[in-house]
Amino acid sequence: GGAPEIEMSQKLASFANSVEGIQQYCIKEFASALEVVPYTLAENAGLHPIRMVTELRNRHKQGERNAGLNVKRGTVVSDIAANESVMQPLLVSQSAVTLATETVRAVLKIDDVINCMR
């Protein structure tokens, strides 16, 4: 697991380099937040989360787009979908990212309103 989130994280981090100012910072932090999913997955499986996410990140940088965590074996495998028959529905990932984005936007709007009232 964690392959889509790491891939999205790396694509966003790369995109952030083409943006300037506060937007760049926001995009990089959003990309970093996506790595919480594989980190939590590794942690809940009793694996060393930092080591697993670092290896997963490196495998994706090498072009292994489908590399993911195999929590049963405690390793990162090159193609989690083909080798381990693990499928993650697009709608699940899309809904999670959309909900997280909407939540952050709502919190930021509330923060802006509070700052304006001071």
Z-matrix of the N, CA and C atoms (Angstrom, degrees):
N
C 1 1.431
C 2 1.522 1 111.42
N 3 1.288 2 116.17 1 172.32
C 4 1.456 3 122.01 2 176.64
C 5 1.518 4 115.06 3 87.95
N 6 1.326 5 117.40 4 -4.17
C 7 1.470 6 120.04 5 -177.67
C 8 1.533 7 112.68 6 -62.02
N 9 1.321 8 119.34 7 -47.34
C 10 1.477 9 118.14 8 -178.07
C 11 1.530 10 112.74 9 -64.21
N 12 1.328 11 116.21 10 -37.55
C 13 1.461 12 119.59 11 -177.37
C 14 1.529 13 112.06 12 -68.83
N 15 1.327 14 116.41 13 -40.96
C 16 1.466 15 119.70 14 178.25
C 17 1.530 16 110.06 15 -66.73
N 18 1.322 17 116.29 16 -41.12
C 19 1.474 18 119.90 17 179.41
C 20 1.527 19 110.17 18 -62.82
N 21 1.339 20 117.42 19 -45.45
C 22 1.468 21 120.80 20 178.18
C 23 1.526 22 110.31 21 -62.46
N 24 1.325 23 116.27 22 -40.92
C 25 1.452 24 121.09 23 179.83
C 26 1.522 25 111.38 24 -59.40
N 27 1.310 26 116.63 25 -45.47
C 28 1.460 27 120.10 26 -178.72
C 29 1.524 28 112.13 27 -69.32
N 30 1.315 29 117.09 28 -38.06
C 31 1.467 30 120.01 29 177.92
C 32 1.528 31 110.57 30 -65.05
N 33 1.327 32 116.66 31 -42.21
C 34 1.465 33 120.11 32 179.10
C 35 1.526 34 111.64 33 -66.67
N 36 1.328 35 117.04 34 -40.87
C 37 1.464 36 120.75 35 178.86
C 38 1.525 37 110.59 36 -62.63
N 39 1.310 38 116.27 37 -38.76
C 40 1.456 39 120.79 38 177.52
C 41 1.532 40 110.44 39 -66.88
N 42 1.327 41 116.28 40 -43.02
C 43 1.465 42 120.99 41 177.90
C 44 1.528 43 110.86 42 -62.20
N 45 1.315 44 117.01 43 -37.03
C 46 1.467 45 121.31 44 -178.25
C 47 1.524 46 111.94 45 -59.51
N 48 1.316 47 116.42 46 -29.14
C 49 1.468 48 119.66 47 179.33
C 50 1.523 49 112.96 48 -68.08
N 51 1.329 50 116.70 49 -16.98
C 52 1.460 51 120.36 50 179.14
C 53 1.529 52 112.24 51 -94.40
N 54 1.333 53 116.14 52 -0.54
C 55 1.465 54 121.86 53 -177.99
C 56 1.529 55 108.26 54 -112.99
N 57 1.315 56 116.37 55 150.94
C 58 1.463 57 120.03 56 -179.30
C 59 1.518 58 111.35 57 -115.95
N 60 1.312 59 114.95 58 162.73
C 61 1.455 60 121.85 59 173.20
C 62 1.505 61 114.24 60 76.61
N 63 1.323 62 114.90 61 -153.91
C 64 1.464 63 122.20 62 -175.64
C 65 1.525 64 111.25 63 -64.62
N 66 1.335 65 117.03 64 -27.95
C 67 1.460 66 120.13 65 178.64
C 68 1.527 67 111.15 66 -63.00
N 69 1.333 68 116.45 67 -37.80
C 70 1.458 69 120.36 68 178.72
C 71 1.530 70 110.20 69 -61.64
N 72 1.308 71 115.92 70 -44.30
C 73 1.462 72 120.74 71 179.59
C 74 1.528 73 110.65 72 -61.85
N 75 1.313 74 116.84 73 -44.84
C 76 1.469 75 121.31 74 -179.74
C 77 1.521 76 111.55 75 -62.37
N 78 1.313 77 117.51 76 -43.49
C 79 1.460 78 121.71 77 -179.54
C 80 1.527 79 110.51 78 -65.13
N 81 1.327 80 116.51 79 -42.06
C 82 1.473 81 119.79 80 178.99
C 83 1.524 82 111.47 81 -64.39
N 84 1.310 83 117.04 82 -39.54
C 85 1.466 84 119.98 83 178.85
C 86 1.527 85 111.60 84 -68.69
N 87 1.320 86 116.97 85 -37.08
C 88 1.465 87 120.50 86 176.47
C 89 1.525 88 109.31 87 -63.91
N 90 1.330 89 116.29 88 -42.34
C 91 1.465 90 120.69 89 178.04
C 92 1.522 91 110.53 90 -61.46
N 93 1.299 92 116.42 91 -42.01
C 94 1.467 93 121.32 92 178.58
C 95 1.529 94 111.05 93 -64.23
N 96 1.312 95 116.45 94 -38.40
C 97 1.472 96 120.63 95 -179.60
C 98 1.524 97 111.86 96 -64.35
N 99 1.319 98 117.77 97 -30.24
C 100 1.467 99 120.04 98 179.05
C 101 1.531 100 112.09 99 -64.47
N 102 1.324 101 116.47 100 -24.54
C 103 1.465 102 120.03 101 -179.99
C 104 1.522 103 112.51 102 -73.05
N 105 1.318 104 117.40 103 -8.53
C 106 1.461 105 120.83 104 177.32
C 107 1.536 106 110.66 105 -64.69
N 108 1.314 107 117.26 106 -31.27
C 109 1.471 108 120.39 107 -177.62
C 110 1.531 109 111.48 108 -62.69
N 111 1.343 110 120.33 109 -56.84
C 112 1.457 111 118.41 110 178.17
C 113 1.528 112 112.83 111 -66.49
N 114 1.322 113 117.11 112 -30.79
C 115 1.468 114 120.75 113 177.53
C 116 1.530 115 110.17 114 -61.08
N 117 1.334 116 115.45 115 -47.96
C 118 1.461 117 120.72 116 -179.84
C 119 1.520 118 111.09 117 -66.63
N 120 1.313 119 116.60 118 -39.19
C 121 1.462 120 120.95 119 177.38
C 122 1.528 121 110.45 120 -59.35
N 123 1.319 122 116.90 121 -47.02
C 124 1.474 123 120.91 122 179.06
C 125 1.525 124 110.96 123 -64.68
N 126 1.310 125 115.75 124 -43.49
C 127 1.462 126 120.34 125 -179.14
C 128 1.530 127 111.65 126 -62.33
N 129 1.321 128 116.55 127 -44.37
C 130 1.463 129 121.07 128 -179.93
C 131 1.525 130 112.68 129 -67.85
N 132 1.327 131 116.29 130 -23.19
C 133 1.470 132 120.64 131 178.69
C 134 1.531 133 111.49 132 -87.90
N 135 1.325 134 117.00 133 0.59
C 136 1.456 135 120.35 134 179.09
C 137 1.520 136 113.42 135 80.94
N 138 1.324 137 116.93 136 17.39
C 139 1.462 138 121.43 137 179.45
C 140 1.529 139 109.45 138 -94.67
N 141 1.310 140 116.76 139 169.95
C 142 1.459 141 121.72 140 176.67
C 143 1.528 142 107.00 141 -81.78
N 144 1.344 143 118.52 142 102.48
C 145 1.471 144 120.62 143 -171.23
C 146 1.527 145 114.67 144 -62.58
N 147 1.312 146 118.01 145 -38.94
C 148 1.466 147 119.51 146 -178.44
C 149 1.524 148 110.38 147 -65.62
N 150 1.320 149 116.07 148 -44.04
C 151 1.465 150 120.46 149 179.20
C 152 1.529 151 110.85 150 -63.80
N 153 1.325 152 116.97 151 -43.11
C 154 1.467 153 120.79 152 -177.88
C 155 1.530 154 111.59 153 -66.30
N 156 1.326 155 117.32 154 -45.26
C 157 1.466 156 120.68 155 -178.42
C 158 1.525 157 110.22 156 -68.21
N 159 1.324 158 117.25 157 -36.88
C 160 1.463 159 120.41 158 177.69
C 161 1.516 160 110.46 159 -63.33
N 162 1.325 161 116.83 160 -45.30
C 163 1.464 162 119.79 161 178.62
C 164 1.528 163 110.89 162 -65.30
N 165 1.316 164 116.21 163 -41.87
C 166 1.466 165 120.55 164 178.92
C 167 1.533 166 110.43 165 -61.72
N 168 1.314 167 116.52 166 -43.44
C 169 1.464 168 121.56 167 178.21
C 170 1.535 169 110.73 168 -60.78
N 171 1.326 170 116.19 169 -44.49
C 172 1.468 171 120.48 170 179.74
C 173 1.522 172 112.19 171 -64.45
N 174 1.318 173 117.01 172 -40.44
C 175 1.469 174 120.29 173 179.63
C 176 1.527 175 110.65 174 -63.91
N 177 1.326 176 116.58 175 -38.62
C 178 1.465 177 119.97 176 178.69
C 179 1.526 178 110.67 177 -69.18
N 180 1.323 179 117.42 178 -36.34
C 181 1.464 180 120.27 179 177.13
C 182 1.519 181 111.23 180 -65.25
N 183 1.328 182 116.93 181 -27.57
C 184 1.461 183 121.73 182 177.95
C 185 1.527 184 112.02 183 -81.74
N 186 1.327 185 117.29 184 0.25
C 187 1.452 186 120.85 185 176.25
C 188 1.514 187 115.47 186 101.01
N 189 1.319 188 118.28 187 2.85
C 190 1.466 189 121.57 188 178.65
C 191 1.529 190 108.59 189 -84.40
N 192 1.327 191 116.34 190 80.31
C 193 1.464 192 122.56 191 -174.63
C 194 1.521 193 114.10 192 -62.22
N 195 1.330 194 117.57 193 -25.62
C 196 1.458 195 120.66 194 -177.36
C 197 1.525 196 113.13 195 -102.50
N 198 1.323 197 117.12 196 10.44
C 199 1.465 198 120.34 197 178.73
C 200 1.522 199 109.13 198 -65.74
N 201 1.325 200 115.30 199 135.17
C 202 1.459 201 120.00 200 -179.10
C 203 1.513 202 111.37 201 -150.22
N 204 1.319 203 115.44 202 173.27
C 205 1.453 204 121.51 203 -179.66
C 206 1.522 205 110.61 204 -80.61
N 207 1.305 206 115.71 205 132.15
C 208 1.459 207 121.51 206 169.99
C 209 1.521 208 105.69 207 -105.45
N 210 1.324 209 116.09 208 99.72
C 211 1.461 210 120.15 209 -174.20
C 212 1.525 211 112.46 210 -71.89
N 213 1.318 212 117.38 211 -22.93
C 214 1.471 213 119.86 212 177.53
C 215 1.525 214 111.32 213 -70.47
N 216 1.316 215 116.29 214 -39.43
C 217 1.467 216 121.12 215 -179.81
C 218 1.529 217 112.49 216 -91.84
N 219 1.317 218 116.56 217 -18.93
C 220 1.454 219 120.49 218 -178.47
C 221 1.512 220 113.44 219 74.70
N 222 1.340 221 116.00 220 33.19
C 223 1.460 222 120.65 221 -177.96
C 224 1.525 223 110.27 222 -137.42
N 225 1.313 224 114.13 223 172.33
C 226 1.461 225 121.38 224 171.11
C 227 1.519 226 106.18 225 -99.81
N 228 1.327 227 116.79 226 127.45
C 229 1.462 228 120.91 227 179.19
C 230 1.528 229 109.27 228 -110.61
N 231 1.325 230 115.83 229 151.81
C 232 1.463 231 120.51 230 -171.86
C 233 1.518 232 114.59 231 -70.37
N 234 1.306 233 118.35 232 -33.20
C 235 1.467 234 120.45 233 179.75
C 236 1.517 235 108.56 234 -140.35
N 237 1.314 236 115.20 235 88.09
C 238 1.467 237 121.73 236 -174.49
C 239 1.527 238 111.80 237 -61.51
N 240 1.323 239 117.59 238 -33.12
C 241 1.466 240 120.51 239 -178.15
C 242 1.524 241 111.41 240 -71.92
N 243 1.324 242 117.26 241 -46.08
C 244 1.463 243 120.83 242 -175.85
C 245 1.526 244 112.31 243 -78.48
N 246 1.319 245 116.11 244 -44.52
C 247 1.461 246 119.58 245 -174.03
C 248 1.525 247 113.85 246 -79.09
N 249 1.297 248 117.14 247 -31.76
C 250 1.462 249 120.47 248 -173.45
C 251 1.526 250 113.13 249 -116.15
N 252 1.312 251 117.05 250 2.24
C 253 1.472 252 122.31 251 -178.85
C 254 1.534 253 112.00 252 55.71
N 255 1.317 254 116.00 253 38.79
C 256 1.461 255 121.29 254 177.54
C 257 1.522 256 107.44 255 -100.29
N 258 1.302 257 116.18 256 122.31
C 259 1.453 258 121.25 257 179.00
C 260 1.523 259 108.55 258 -121.91
N 261 1.310 260 116.08 259 137.56
C 262 1.450 261 121.18 260 176.77
C 263 1.521 262 107.22 261 -120.47
N 264 1.326 263 117.00 262 113.78
C 265 1.465 264 119.38 263 -178.36
C 266 1.527 265 112.09 264 -59.62
N 267 1.314 266 116.01 265 136.22
C 268 1.460 267 121.64 266 179.84
C 269 1.519 268 111.24 267 -57.06
N 270 1.318 269 116.95 268 -39.02
C 271 1.457 270 120.75 269 -177.70
C 272 1.529 271 111.69 270 -60.60
N 273 1.329 272 117.28 271 -34.97
C 274 1.468 273 121.02 272 179.73
C 275 1.526 274 109.70 273 -65.13
N 276 1.317 275 116.83 274 -51.10
C 277 1.472 276 120.31 275 -179.90
C 278 1.517 277 111.12 276 -64.39
N 279 1.307 278 116.60 277 -43.01
C 280 1.464 279 120.99 278 -179.35
C 281 1.528 280 110.64 279 -61.99
N 282 1.315 281 117.31 280 -43.93
C 283 1.463 282 121.23 281 179.67
C 284 1.522 283 111.49 282 -65.19
N 285 1.323 284 117.22 283 -41.25
C 286 1.465 285 121.22 284 -179.95
C 287 1.525 286 111.13 285 -63.31
N 288 1.322 287 116.87 286 -45.40
C 289 1.471 288 120.64 287 -179.63
C 290 1.527 289 110.24 288 -67.24
N 291 1.306 290 117.50 289 -41.52
C 292 1.465 291 121.30 290 179.19
C 293 1.525 292 110.84 291 -62.69
N 294 1.324 293 117.17 292 -46.52
C 295 1.463 294 121.06 293 -179.77
C 296 1.525 295 111.04 294 -63.74
N 297 1.326 296 117.17 295 -42.41
C 298 1.469 297 120.83 296 178.66
C 299 1.526 298 110.57 297 -62.49
N 300 1.322 299 116.34 298 -42.38
C 301 1.465 300 120.92 299 179.92
C 302 1.521 301 111.21 300 -64.27
N 303 1.314 302 116.87 301 -44.58
C 304 1.460 303 120.89 302 179.56
C 305 1.526 304 111.11 303 -64.26
N 306 1.315 305 116.62 304 -36.84
C 307 1.463 306 120.58 305 178.69
C 308 1.522 307 110.95 306 -65.03
N 309 1.318 308 116.68 307 -45.53
C 310 1.466 309 120.79 308 179.06
C 311 1.523 310 110.49 309 -62.23
N 312 1.315 311 116.62 310 -42.94
C 313 1.464 312 119.65 311 179.65
C 314 1.533 313 110.98 312 -62.56
N 315 1.326 314 117.21 313 -39.33
C 316 1.465 315 120.66 314 179.03
C 317 1.524 316 110.83 315 -65.37
N 318 1.322 317 116.88 316 -42.63
C 319 1.462 318 120.66 317 179.29
C 320 1.526 319 110.19 318 -63.88
N 321 1.319 320 117.11 319 -42.63
C 322 1.465 321 120.45 320 179.36
C 323 1.532 322 111.81 321 -64.52
N 324 1.330 323 117.03 322 -37.19
C 325 1.462 324 119.86 323 178.04
C 326 1.526 325 110.56 324 -65.75
N 327 1.334 326 116.73 325 -42.14
C 328 1.465 327 120.77 326 178.32
C 329 1.525 328 109.77 327 -62.58
N 330 1.332 329 116.18 328 -42.17
C 331 1.463 330 121.07 329 179.14
C 332 1.522 331 110.52 330 -61.88
N 333 1.327 332 118.16 331 -40.39
C 334 1.463 333 122.19 332 178.51
C 335 1.525 334 110.23 333 -63.63
N 336 1.317 335 117.70 334 -41.79
C 337 1.471 336 122.04 335 -179.38
C 338 1.532 337 109.31 336 -64.23
N 339 1.319 338 117.13 337 -43.98
C 340 1.466 339 120.85 338 -179.90
C 341 1.525 340 110.45 339 -63.94
N 342 1.346 341 117.60 340 -42.50
C 343 1.461 342 120.97 341 178.63
C 344 1.519 343 112.31 342 -64.19
N 345 1.331 344 116.75 343 -35.14
C 346 1.470 345 120.87 344 179.66
C 347 1.535 346 111.19 345 -70.27
N 348 1.318 347 116.85 346 -28.74
C 349 1.457 348 121.27 347 -178.08
C 350 1.528 349 111.84 348 -78.28
N 351 1.308 350 117.65 349 -17.43
C 352 1.478 351 119.93 350 -177.85
C 353 1.481 352 112.40 351 -77.56
